[in-house]
Amino acid sequence: MSPVDRVTDVVESVKAYAVQETVGPARGAARWLAYGTLAALFMGTGVVFLGLAALRLSQDAGGTVLDGAWSFVHYLVAAVVLSVTVALALSRTSKKSLAKD
């Protein structure tokens, strides 16, 4: 094997190693980012619908008792429902790192 072949072999090995150590993890990160973005979009839409549902339920169940000056109570009920939902979601989150265990 000539010195030129050895140098070419070393260069090819370094290129293959660099691709293995950069492209593979980058693809994994891109996949993780895509799933996270999609999940955040769906979760955000669900939270908006939950807030609207809580507001409408409060308005329907409250009847005319909470009309006029007390109409803000419906929004407080919706805010409480959303706050409880956020607290529950945060309490269920346990992943501290993206690294695999």
N, CA, C and O atoms as CSV, one atom per row, in Angstrom:
chain,resi,resn,atom,element,x,y,z
A,1,MET,N,N,0.848,-1.173,0.000
A,1,MET,CA,C,0.000,0.000,0.000
A,1,MET,C,C,0.898,1.243,0.000
A,1,MET,O,O,1.812,1.367,0.815
A,2,SER,N,N,0.621,2.135,-0.912
A,2,SER,CA,C,1.469,3.315,-1.050
A,2,SER,C,C,1.061,4.383,-0.034
A,2,SER,O,O,-0.043,4.328,0.508
A,3,PRO,N,N,1.941,5.353,0.229
A,3,PRO,CA,C,1.603,6.430,1.164
A,3,PRO,C,C,0.377,7.235,0.732
A,3,PRO,O,O,-0.383,7.711,1.576
A,4,VAL,N,N,0.188,7.385,-0.553
A,4,VAL,CA,C,-0.971,8.124,-1.054
A,4,VAL,C,C,-2.255,7.365,-0.712
A,4,VAL,O,O,-3.254,7.966,-0.317
A,5,ASP,N,N,-2.216,6.053,-0.869
A,5,ASP,CA,C,-3.393,5.242,-0.531
A,5,ASP,C,C,-3.693,5.317,0.962
A,5,ASP,O,O,-4.855,5.358,1.367
A,6,ARG,N,N,-2.643,5.336,1.775
A,6,ARG,CA,C,-2.834,5.428,3.223
A,6,ARG,C,C,-3.472,6.761,3.613
A,6,ARG,O,O,-4.391,6.808,4.432
A,7,VAL,N,N,-2.974,7.830,3.019
A,7,VAL,CA,C,-3.533,9.159,3.308
A,7,VAL,C,C,-4.987,9.225,2.846
A,7,VAL,O,O,-5.841,9.755,3.555
A,8,THR,N,N,-5.263,8.697,1.678
A,8,THR,CA,C,-6.636,8.680,1.166
A,8,THR,C,C,-7.535,7.866,2.083
A,8,THR,O,O,-8.673,8.256,2.340
A,9,ASP,N,N,-7.033,6.731,2.581
A,9,ASP,CA,C,-7.807,5.890,3.494
A,9,ASP,C,C,-8.091,6.628,4.810
A,9,ASP,O,O,-9.194,6.538,5.348
A,10,VAL,N,N,-7.101,7.350,5.319
A,10,VAL,CA,C,-7.291,8.114,6.556
A,10,VAL,C,C,-8.312,9.231,6.338
A,10,VAL,O,O,-9.182,9.440,7.184
A,11,VAL,N,N,-8.222,9.935,5.244
A,11,VAL,CA,C,-9.154,11.020,4.943
A,11,VAL,C,C,-10.571,10.473,4.812
A,11,VAL,O,O,-11.512,11.063,5.342
A,12,GLU,N,N,-10.730,9.365,4.120
A,12,GLU,CA,C,-12.053,8.756,3.974
A,12,GLU,C,C,-12.604,8.285,5.325
A,12,GLU,O,O,-13.800,8.410,5.587
A,13,SER,N,N,-11.747,7.754,6.162
A,13,SER,CA,C,-12.179,7.315,7.496
A,13,SER,C,C,-12.633,8.499,8.342
A,13,SER,O,O,-13.641,8.420,9.045
A,14,VAL,N,N,-11.885,9.593,8.271
A,14,VAL,CA,C,-12.255,10.793,9.027
A,14,VAL,C,C,-13.578,11.356,8.516
A,14,VAL,O,O,-14.418,11.773,9.314
A,15,LYS,N,N,-13.773,11.372,7.213
A,15,LYS,CA,C,-15.041,11.855,6.643
A,15,LYS,C,C,-16.208,10.979,7.094
A,15,LYS,O,O,-17.253,11.493,7.492
A,16,ALA,N,N,-16.036,9.679,7.034
A,16,ALA,CA,C,-17.102,8.770,7.437
A,16,ALA,C,C,-17.426,8.941,8.921
A,16,ALA,O,O,-18.592,8.931,9.313
A,17,TYR,N,N,-16.394,9.098,9.735
A,17,TYR,CA,C,-16.613,9.296,11.169
A,17,TYR,C,C,-17.341,10.616,11.425
A,17,TYR,O,O,-18.256,10.666,12.247
A,18,ALA,N,N,-16.944,11.685,10.730
A,18,ALA,CA,C,-17.579,12.992,10.915
A,18,ALA,C,C,-19.055,12.933,10.520
A,18,ALA,O,O,-19.905,13.497,11.210
A,19,VAL,N,N,-19.360,12.255,9.418
A,19,VAL,CA,C,-20.753,12.125,8.994
A,19,VAL,C,C,-21.535,11.317,10.021
A,19,VAL,O,O,-22.661,11.676,10.366
A,20,GLN,N,N,-20.954,10.241,10.505
A,20,GLN,CA,C,-21.618,9.393,11.496
A,20,GLN,C,C,-21.919,10.155,12.778
A,20,GLN,O,O,-22.983,9.972,13.371
A,21,GLU,N,N,-21.014,10.993,13.206
A,21,GLU,CA,C,-21.167,11.697,14.482
A,21,GLU,C,C,-21.947,13.007,14.369
A,21,GLU,O,O,-22.321,13.576,15.395
A,22,THR,N,N,-22.204,13.499,13.168
A,22,THR,CA,C,-22.940,14.759,13.023
A,22,THR,C,C,-24.307,14.576,12.367
A,22,THR,O,O,-25.308,15.094,12.862
A,23,VAL,N,N,-24.350,13.849,11.269
A,23,VAL,CA,C,-25.596,13.718,10.515
A,23,VAL,C,C,-26.609,12.862,11.283
A,23,VAL,O,O,-27.788,13.209,11.346
A,24,GLY,N,N,-26.159,11.749,11.864
A,24,GLY,CA,C,-27.066,10.877,12.612
A,24,GLY,C,C,-27.739,11.597,13.769
A,24,GLY,O,O,-28.967,11.590,13.852
A,25,PRO,N,N,-26.977,12.222,14.671
A,25,PRO,CA,C,-27.612,12.969,15.762
A,25,PRO,C,C,-28.460,14.145,15.271
A,25,PRO,O,O,-29.477,14.465,15.886
A,26,ALA,N,N,-28.061,14.781,14.188
A,26,ALA,CA,C,-28.855,15.896,13.667
A,26,ALA,C,C,-30.210,15.406,13.168
A,26,ALA,O,O,-31.224,16.079,13.354
A,27,ARG,N,N,-30.230,14.241,12.537
A,27,ARG,CA,C,-31.507,13.677,12.092
A,27,ARG,C,C,-32.387,13.336,13.288
A,27,ARG,O,O,-33.595,13.569,13.272
A,28,GLY,N,N,-31.766,12.782,14.322
A,28,GLY,CA,C,-32.534,12.463,15.529
A,28,GLY,C,C,-33.095,13.721,16.176
A,28,GLY,O,O,-34.237,13.727,16.636
A,29,ALA,N,N,-32.310,14.772,16.214
A,29,ALA,CA,C,-32.776,16.034,16.794
A,29,ALA,C,C,-33.885,16.647,15.949
A,29,ALA,O,O,-34.842,17.204,16.488
A,30,ALA,N,N,-33.762,16.548,14.637
A,30,ALA,CA,C,-34.808,17.089,13.755
A,30,ALA,C,C,-36.117,16.322,13.941
A,30,ALA,O,O,-37.194,16.917,13.953
A,31,ARG,N,N,-36.020,15.006,14.086
A,31,ARG,CA,C,-37.222,14.201,14.307
A,31,ARG,C,C,-37.858,14.567,15.652
A,31,ARG,O,O,-39.077,14.708,15.753
A,32,TRP,N,N,-37.025,14.719,16.674
A,32,TRP,CA,C,-37.523,15.084,18.000
A,32,TRP,C,C,-38.185,16.463,17.951
A,32,TRP,O,O,-39.235,16.672,18.559
A,33,LEU,N,N,-37.581,17.388,17.237
A,33,LEU,CA,C,-38.144,18.733,17.104
A,33,LEU,C,C,-39.471,18.709,16.353
A,33,LEU,O,O,-40.406,19.417,16.724
A,34,ALA,N,N,-39.557,17.904,15.308
A,34,ALA,CA,C,-40.799,17.820,14.533
A,34,ALA,C,C,-41.929,17.252,15.391
A,34,ALA,O,O,-43.036,17.790,15.391
A,35,TYR,N,N,-41.661,16.176,16.116
A,35,TYR,CA,C,-42.692,15.608,16.993
A,35,TYR,C,C,-43.077,16.585,18.091
A,35,TYR,O,O,-44.256,16.713,18.420
A,36,GLY,N,N,-42.104,17.268,18.655
A,36,GLY,CA,C,-42.394,18.239,19.711
A,36,GLY,C,C,-43.237,19.398,19.214
A,36,GLY,O,O,-44.152,19.844,19.905
A,37,THR,N,N,-42.937,19.887,18.028
A,37,THR,CA,C,-43.695,20.988,17.453
A,37,THR,C,C,-45.129,20.565,17.161
A,37,THR,O,O,-46.072,21.302,17.449
A,38,LEU,N,N,-45.286,19.383,16.590
A,38,LEU,CA,C,-46.618,18.876,16.296
A,38,LEU,C,C,-47.418,18.661,17.587
A,38,LEU,O,O,-48.600,19.001,17.651
A,39,ALA,N,N,-46.782,18.105,18.597
A,39,ALA,CA,C,-47.455,17.889,19.878
A,39,ALA,C,C,-47.848,19.216,20.521
A,39,ALA,O,O,-48.943,19.337,21.071
A,40,ALA,N,N,-46.970,20.207,20.458
A,40,ALA,CA,C,-47.284,21.515,21.031
A,40,ALA,C,C,-48.454,22.168,20.308
A,40,ALA,O,O,-49.292,22.811,20.940
A,41,LEU,N,N,-48.518,22.008,19.003
A,41,LEU,CA,C,-49.629,22.560,18.232
A,41,LEU,C,C,-50.947,21.905,18.644
A,41,LEU,O,O,-51.940,22.596,18.871
A,42,PHE,N,N,-50.955,20.582,18.740
A,42,PHE,CA,C,-52.171,19.881,19.144
A,42,PHE,C,C,-52.555,20.190,20.586
A,42,PHE,O,O,-53.731,20.391,20.888
A,43,MET,N,N,-51.571,20.227,21.471
A,43,MET,CA,C,-51.859,20.534,22.875
A,43,MET,C,C,-52.382,21.963,23.015
A,43,MET,O,O,-53.315,22.206,23.781
A,44,GLY,N,N,-51.801,22.893,22.297
A,44,GLY,CA,C,-52.274,24.276,22.353
A,44,GLY,C,C,-53.697,24.413,21.863
A,44,GLY,O,O,-54.504,25.125,22.460
A,45,THR,N,N,-54.005,23.726,20.767
A,45,THR,CA,C,-55.378,23.746,20.251
A,45,THR,C,C,-56.344,23.137,21.262
A,45,THR,O,O,-57.438,23.660,21.477
A,46,GLY,N,N,-55.941,22.043,21.873
A,46,GLY,CA,C,-56.782,21.404,22.876
A,46,GLY,C,C,-57.018,22.281,24.088
A,46,GLY,O,O,-58.123,22.305,24.631
A,47,VAL,N,N,-55.996,23.001,24.519
A,47,VAL,CA,C,-56.138,23.887,25.676
A,47,VAL,C,C,-57.072,25.051,25.352
A,47,VAL,O,O,-57.870,25.462,26.194
A,48,VAL,N,N,-56.974,25.572,24.151
A,48,VAL,CA,C,-57.890,26.652,23.753
A,48,VAL,C,C,-59.327,26.149,23.756
A,48,VAL,O,O,-60.222,26.824,24.263
A,49,PHE,N,N,-59.550,24.959,23.188
A,49,PHE,CA,C,-60.904,24.396,23.187
A,49,PHE,C,C,-61.388,24.103,24.603
A,49,PHE,O,O,-62.564,24.302,24.907
A,50,LEU,N,N,-60.498,23.634,25.470
A,50,LEU,CA,C,-60.873,23.378,26.857
A,50,LEU,C,C,-61.286,24.668,27.555
A,50,LEU,O,O,-62.273,24.691,28.290
A,51,GLY,N,N,-60.537,25.736,27.328
A,51,GLY,CA,C,-60.893,27.029,27.919
A,51,GLY,C,C,-62.236,27.535,27.417
A,51,GLY,O,O,-63.049,28.030,28.197
A,52,LEU,N,N,-62.466,27.410,26.118
A,52,LEU,CA,C,-63.759,27.830,25.563
A,52,LEU,C,C,-64.901,26.968,26.092
A,52,LEU,O,O,-65.990,27.473,26.367
A,53,ALA,N,N,-64.652,25.666,26.234
A,53,ALA,CA,C,-65.691,24.776,26.758
A,53,ALA,C,C,-66.022,25.133,28.206
A,53,ALA,O,O,-67.190,25.153,28.594
A,54,ALA,N,N,-64.986,25.417,29.004
A,54,ALA,CA,C,-65.234,25.794,30.402
A,54,ALA,C,C,-66.009,27.106,30.476
A,54,ALA,O,O,-66.907,27.255,31.306
A,55,LEU,N,N,-65.666,28.043,29.622
A,55,LEU,CA,C,-66.369,29.326,29.588
A,55,LEU,C,C,-67.836,29.139,29.203
A,55,LEU,O,O,-68.730,29.670,29.862
A,56,ARG,N,N,-68.079,28.380,28.132
A,56,ARG,CA,C,-69.459,28.171,27.680
A,56,ARG,C,C,-70.276,27.385,28.699
A,56,ARG,O,O,-71.453,27.678,28.911
A,57,LEU,N,N,-69.652,26.381,29.335
A,57,LEU,CA,C,-70.358,25.610,30.350
A,57,LEU,C,C,-70.731,26.495,31.535
A,57,LEU,O,O,-71.833,26.395,32.075
A,58,SER,N,N,-69.814,27.347,31.927
A,58,SER,CA,C,-70.091,28.269,33.033
A,58,SER,C,C,-71.207,29.239,32.664
A,58,SER,O,O,-72.073,29.534,33.488
A,59,GLN,N,N,-71.189,29.730,31.440
A,59,GLN,CA,C,-72.226,30.658,31.002
A,59,GLN,C,C,-73.585,29.969,30.914
A,59,GLN,O,O,-74.603,30.554,31.282
A,60,ASP,N,N,-73.601,28.735,30.430
A,60,ASP,CA,C,-74.877,28.012,30.327
A,60,ASP,C,C,-75.392,27.593,31.693
A,60,ASP,O,O,-76.584,27.719,31.971
A,61,ALA,N,N,-74.504,27.095,32.553
A,61,ALA,CA,C,-74.923,26.615,33.873
A,61,ALA,C,C,-75.267,27.770,34.805
A,61,ALA,O,O,-76.104,27.626,35.696
A,62,GLY,N,N,-74.623,28.914,34.599
A,62,GLY,CA,C,-74.863,30.064,35.474
A,62,GLY,C,C,-76.198,30.728,35.225
A,62,GLY,O,O,-76.739,31.393,36.108
A,63,GLY,N,N,-76.726,30.558,34.051
A,63,GLY,CA,C,-78.009,31.166,33.713
A,63,GLY,C,C,-77.934,32.678,33.773
A,63,GLY,O,O,-76.928,33.278,33.393
A,64,THR,N,N,-78.987,33.278,34.246
A,64,THR,CA,C,-79.040,34.740,34.307
A,64,THR,C,C,-78.546,35.279,35.649
A,64,THR,O,O,-78.491,36.492,35.847
A,65,VAL,N,N,-78.186,34.384,36.570
A,65,VAL,CA,C,-77.728,34.814,37.897
A,65,VAL,C,C,-76.442,35.624,37.792
A,65,VAL,O,O,-76.257,36.601,38.517
A,66,LEU,N,N,-75.541,35.209,36.874
A,66,LEU,CA,C,-74.238,35.864,36.761
A,66,LEU,C,C,-74.176,36.816,35.567
A,66,LEU,O,O,-73.111,36.983,34.973
A,67,ASP,N,N,-75.271,37.428,35.215
A,67,ASP,CA,C,-75.268,38.413,34.127
A,67,ASP,C,C,-74.983,39.799,34.694
A,67,ASP,O,O,-75.039,40.021,35.904
A,68,GLY,N,N,-74.680,40.710,33.803
A,68,GLY,CA,C,-74.457,42.098,34.224
A,68,GLY,C,C,-73.107,42.274,34.889
A,68,GLY,O,O,-72.073,41.939,34.311
A,69,ALA,N,N,-73.118,42.802,36.108
A,69,ALA,CA,C,-71.881,43.135,36.810
A,69,ALA,C,C,-71.105,41.885,37.227
A,69,ALA,O,O,-69.906,41.977,37.491
A,70,TRP,N,N,-71.751,40.728,37.295
A,70,TRP,CA,C,-71.093,39.492,37.715
A,70,TRP,C,C,-70.644,38.627,36.537
A,70,TRP,O,O,-70.269,37.472,36.737
A,71,SER,N,N,-70.673,39.147,35.342
A,71,SER,CA,C,-70.330,38.340,34.169
A,71,SER,C,C,-68.848,37.943,34.138
A,71,SER,O,O,-68.480,37.015,33.418
A,72,PHE,N,N,-68.005,38.621,34.897
A,72,PHE,CA,C,-66.584,38.291,34.940
A,72,PHE,C,C,-66.331,36.932,35.600
A,72,PHE,O,O,-65.277,36.330,35.395
A,73,VAL,N,N,-67.291,36.449,36.389
A,73,VAL,CA,C,-67.122,35.179,37.095
A,73,VAL,C,C,-66.932,34.032,36.109
A,73,VAL,O,O,-66.181,33.097,36.389
A,74,HIS,N,N,-67.592,34.090,34.974
A,74,HIS,CA,C,-67.438,33.039,33.963
A,74,HIS,C,C,-65.979,32.943,33.501
A,74,HIS,O,O,-65.448,31.850,33.308
A,75,TYR,N,N,-65.357,34.084,33.330
A,75,TYR,CA,C,-63.963,34.091,32.890
A,75,TYR,C,C,-63.041,33.610,33.997
A,75,TYR,O,O,-62.025,32.976,33.715
A,76,LEU,N,N,-63.374,33.897,35.251
A,76,LEU,CA,C,-62.591,33.378,36.366
A,76,LEU,C,C,-62.693,31.855,36.440
A,76,LEU,O,O,-61.703,31.175,36.713
A,77,VAL,N,N,-63.880,31.329,36.200
A,77,VAL,CA,C,-64.063,29.870,36.197
A,77,VAL,C,C,-63.206,29.240,35.098
A,77,VAL,O,O,-62.536,28.233,35.328
A,78,ALA,N,N,-63.229,29.826,33.921
A,78,ALA,CA,C,-62.415,29.305,32.812
A,78,ALA,C,C,-60.928,29.403,33.145
A,78,ALA,O,O,-60.168,28.489,32.825
A,79,ALA,N,N,-60.502,30.489,33.780
A,79,ALA,CA,C,-59.096,30.644,34.161
A,79,ALA,C,C,-58.694,29.615,35.204
A,79,ALA,O,O,-57.580,29.092,35.157
A,80,VAL,N,N,-59.569,29.320,36.130
A,80,VAL,CA,C,-59.276,28.304,37.151
A,80,VAL,C,C,-59.150,26.929,36.504
A,80,VAL,O,O,-58.233,26.175,36.827
A,81,VAL,N,N,-60.057,26.599,35.599
A,81,VAL,CA,C,-59.987,25.309,34.906
A,81,VAL,C,C,-58.675,25.190,34.139
A,81,VAL,O,O,-58.025,24.146,34.182
A,82,LEU,N,N,-58.285,26.236,33.447
A,82,LEU,CA,C,-57.026,26.206,32.694
A,82,LEU,C,C,-55.828,26.144,33.624
A,82,LEU,O,O,-54.844,25.471,33.316
A,83,SER,N,N,-55.891,26.837,34.760
A,83,SER,CA,C,-54.786,26.797,35.720
A,83,SER,C,C,-54.615,25.396,36.300
A,83,SER,O,O,-53.492,24.921,36.463
A,84,VAL,N,N,-55.720,24.743,36.609
A,84,VAL,CA,C,-55.653,23.371,37.116
A,84,VAL,C,C,-55.081,22.443,36.049
A,84,VAL,O,O,-54.296,21.547,36.360
A,85,THR,N,N,-55.467,22.653,34.804
A,85,THR,CA,C,-54.948,21.840,33.706
A,85,THR,C,C,-53.446,22.023,33.553
A,85,THR,O,O,-52.722,21.045,33.370
A,86,VAL,N,N,-52.968,23.256,33.626
A,86,VAL,CA,C,-51.535,23.520,33.517
A,86,VAL,C,C,-50.790,22.905,34.691
A,86,VAL,O,O,-49.732,22.304,34.502
A,87,ALA,N,N,-51.323,23.044,35.896
A,87,ALA,CA,C,-50.683,22.463,37.081
A,87,ALA,C,C,-50.608,20.943,36.968
A,87,ALA,O,O,-49.596,20.341,37.327
A,88,LEU,N,N,-51.668,20.329,36.476
A,88,LEU,CA,C,-51.672,18.882,36.296
A,88,LEU,C,C,-50.645,18.461,35.253
A,88,LEU,O,O,-49.925,17.482,35.451
A,89,ALA,N,N,-50.572,19.180,34.162
A,89,ALA,CA,C,-49.607,18.856,33.107
A,89,ALA,C,C,-48.172,19.009,33.616
A,89,ALA,O,O,-47.322,18.166,33.330
A,90,LEU,N,N,-47.904,20.062,34.356
A,90,LEU,CA,C,-46.552,20.264,34.879
A,90,LEU,C,C,-46.189,19.219,35.930
A,90,LEU,O,O,-45.026,18.831,36.043
A,91,SER,N,N,-47.166,18.767,36.691
A,91,SER,CA,C,-46.871,17.752,37.697
A,91,SER,C,C,-46.571,16.398,37.059
A,91,SER,O,O,-45.879,15.573,37.655
A,92,ARG,N,N,-47.080,16.165,35.864
A,92,ARG,CA,C,-46.865,14.892,35.184
A,92,ARG,C,C,-45.597,14.892,34.333
A,92,ARG,O,O,-45.211,13.845,33.814
A,93,THR,N,N,-44.950,16.028,34.179
A,93,THR,CA,C,-43.737,16.120,33.377
A,93,THR,C,C,-42.545,15.747,34.224
A,93,THR,O,O,-42.285,16.375,35.250
A,94,SER,N,N,-41.809,14.715,33.797
A,94,SER,CA,C,-40.684,14.271,34.605
A,94,SER,C,C,-39.389,14.184,33.820
A,94,SER,O,O,-38.336,13.971,34.421
A,95,LYS,N,N,-39.418,14.336,32.527
A,95,LYS,CA,C,-38.206,14.216,31.713
A,95,LYS,C,C,-37.350,15.456,31.884
A,95,LYS,O,O,-37.765,16.560,31.533
A,96,LYS,N,N,-36.154,15.271,32.425
A,96,LYS,CA,C,-35.259,16.395,32.705
A,96,LYS,C,C,-34.241,16.615,31.592
A,96,LYS,O,O,-33.650,17.691,31.501
A,97,SER,N,N,-34.029,15.608,30.744
A,97,SER,CA,C,-32.979,15.707,29.738
A,97,SER,C,C,-33.423,15.003,28.468
A,97,SER,O,O,-34.287,14.125,28.497
A,98,LEU,N,N,-32.831,15.392,27.369
A,98,LEU,CA,C,-33.107,14.736,26.096
A,98,LEU,C,C,-32.253,13.491,25.915
A,98,LEU,O,O,-32.524,12.676,25.033
A,99,ALA,N,N,-31.229,13.338,26.737
A,99,ALA,CA,C,-30.327,12.203,26.614
A,99,ALA,C,C,-31.050,10.924,27.001
A,99,ALA,O,O,-31.863,10.906,27.925
A,100,LYS,N,N,-30.740,9.856,26.276
A,100,LYS,CA,C,-31.350,8.565,26.591
A,100,LYS,C,C,-30.674,7.999,27.825
A,100,LYS,O,O,-29.458,8.093,27.990
A,101,ASP,N,N,-31.490,7.409,28.688
A,101,ASP,CA,C,-30.943,6.835,29.921
A,101,ASP,C,C,-30.446,5.433,29.710
A,101,ASP,O,O,-29.954,4.804,30.648
